Amino acid sequence: MRPIIKALTVSALALSTSMALAADKVELPKTLAMTAYGTGSAGYTQMVSIGNLLQNEYGTSVRILPGENDVSRMTPLRVGRVPLCACGIASYYGFEGVLMFAGRQWGPQPIRVIATSTASFGLGVAVADDIDVKTPADLKGKRIAYIRGDDALNKGTEAFLAFGGLTWDDVKKVTYPGYGRSFDGIIANQVDASFTMSVAPPAQQLAASPRGIVWPTLDPKDTEGWKRLKTVAPYFDPHQVTSAAGGYSKDKPWVGASYPYPILIGTDKLDDKTAYSLVKVLIEDFDKYKDAAPGNAGYARDKQNMEWVIPFHDSVVQYYKDTGYWTDAMQAHQDMLVKRQDTLASAWKGYMASDPPSDDAAFKKGWMSARAEALEAQGMDPVFK
């Protein structure tokens, strides 16, 4: 029996050593805090499911702080209260230092991506199905919702109009104080379309109403249309949407658009080991959490857009290099985004040192001008002017 016992002991030791080495590669703090959307949101639910994985597999407790709006989600990240945010597209606006982040307290933020989720849903202009709209060009002359104080939604609507060769001047703008109210307006036949996520409750309510719902087609082969759309909002990509209100499915997809949600971000100061370990867990433990919450399937490695609009954290890049997934084209794109980030940071520093106006509106106008000038000097498109 002794040789067998010895063999078992050696085998157990080897297994223990192997597990220890594997564990060494995942180095996470005992507690990890982040901000996210509200408790009923898909982003919050996803972070809870990933938090359960980190707790059960690696002993890391995840504390999630729900934020009601983009600024409340991004502020704790900016001041260092949390190292992570499961944010929306406002993370891109923060990176660029525009819209709600063009004010004196903000400016361009050194945001870096850990991972994103691009799942079966889409984002776009939901249209009442009784006005014969098939493509964005058909929205000409229609009543389109404009949401007061919501830059992200209005920018999305503007991008869809641009796909059809239209601007706000080509439609009847109807202003609403909130996103939900705009869909009440569609159902009441006071407006015809509003921007939303394809699976959002307001879209479902419109689909169940007498007016019904349709999602205008964005033909991926329409290169000019997509060029116009991306000029307004470069974070959109063509997407076969298989989850959308109105009976859209795998058998009847909406040929539309999407961008990642949520976008798990930190800053360039995020601990290297934490960033490396997080992306490693999200990619390599995918099967352990992919079905734990709606949208989790979007974290798969093949769903990551490696040449998007925000740079990855350096340690995330290192992980993809270590696993043989990183390419020269990805590196060139990463370098361009980091250069853009450096250009924005330098422009902000110079603008703040120039005794800018104290009036908020004048301050933002001056910053946007300085920002555009700095980017154009580097041969980069300001996008926002």
GIRA-V398530 format. One record per backbone hydrogen bond with DSSP energy under -1.0 kcal/mol. NH is the residue of the N-H (numbers start at 1). CO is the residue of the C=O. If there is no record, write none. Layout:
BEGIN
nh: {NH;NH}
co: {CO;CO}
END
This chain:
BEGIN
nh: {5;6;7;8;9;10;11;12;13;14;15;16;17;18;19;20;21;22;23;24;26;32;34;35;36;41;45;46;47;48;49;50;51;52;53;54;55;56;57;58;59;60;61;63;65;67;73;74;75;78;79;81;82;85;86;87;87;91;92;93;94;95;96;97;98;101;102;106;107;109;111;112;113;114;115;117;118;123;124;126;127;128;138;139;140;141;142;144;145;146;148;150;154;155;156;157;158;159;160;161;162;163;164;165;166;170;171;172;174;176;182;184;185;186;187;188;189;190;192;193;194;196;198;200;204;205;206;207;208;209;214;217;218;222;223;226;227;228;229;230;231;232;233;236;237;239;241;241;242;243;245;248;249;254;256;256;258;261;263;264;265;266;268;270;275;276;277;278;279;280;281;282;283;284;285;288;289;290;292;296;298;299;300;303;304;313;317;318;319;320;321;322;323;324;325;326;331;332;333;334;335;336;337;338;339;340;341;342;343;344;345;346;347;348;349;350;351;352;353;354;363;364;365;366;367;368;369;370;371;372;373;374;375;376;377;378;379;380;384}
co: {1;2;3;4;5;6;7;8;9;10;11;12;13;14;15;16;17;18;19;20;23;61;63;84;65;38;41;42;43;44;45;46;47;48;49;50;51;52;53;54;55;54;30;32;34;36;69;70;71;74;75;76;76;265;35;85;263;88;89;89;90;91;92;93;93;98;99;103;101;94;109;266;311;264;264;262;298;257;196;194;214;192;135;136;137;170;139;172;193;174;176;147;150;151;152;153;154;155;156;157;158;159;160;162;161;167;168;142;144;146;178;180;181;182;183;184;186;185;143;143;126;124;122;197;200;201;202;203;204;206;127;134;255;219;221;222;223;224;225;226;227;228;229;233;258;256;239;254;120;120;198;244;252;241;239;254;237;117;87;115;85;112;110;267;271;272;273;274;275;276;277;278;279;280;281;285;286;286;289;293;295;296;297;300;301;113;313;314;315;316;317;318;319;321;320;320;327;328;329;330;331;332;333;334;335;336;337;338;339;340;341;342;343;344;345;346;347;348;349;351;359;360;361;362;363;364;365;366;367;368;369;370;371;372;373;375;376;375;382}
END
